[in-house]
């Protein structure tokens, strides 16, 4: 059984026991359970239920494994040829690691 759930404006495939790295959740703490009720699709052993826009009564229960996980460094390089202009910038995206505990449909 799996569900397509919307978390922070992005869609994820949620299955029991699966780890998800979602955009940083501000009010989450380590070990806390969170529920997401914006379930767009549920597949229960071949029976697919598509919501319009969401499936009524369906939710995904997850546990916060790690509040803050930093992603790989992304480098942004700007250059204008023959002008001596070079600029290097970089950042690391912040994620929250979730472990899916239960898919309720």
Secondary structure by P-SEA (a helix, b strand, c coil): cccccccccccccccccbbbbccccccccccbbbbbccccbbbcccbbbbbccccccbbbbbbbccccccccbbbbbbbbccccbbbbbcbbbbbbbbbbccccc
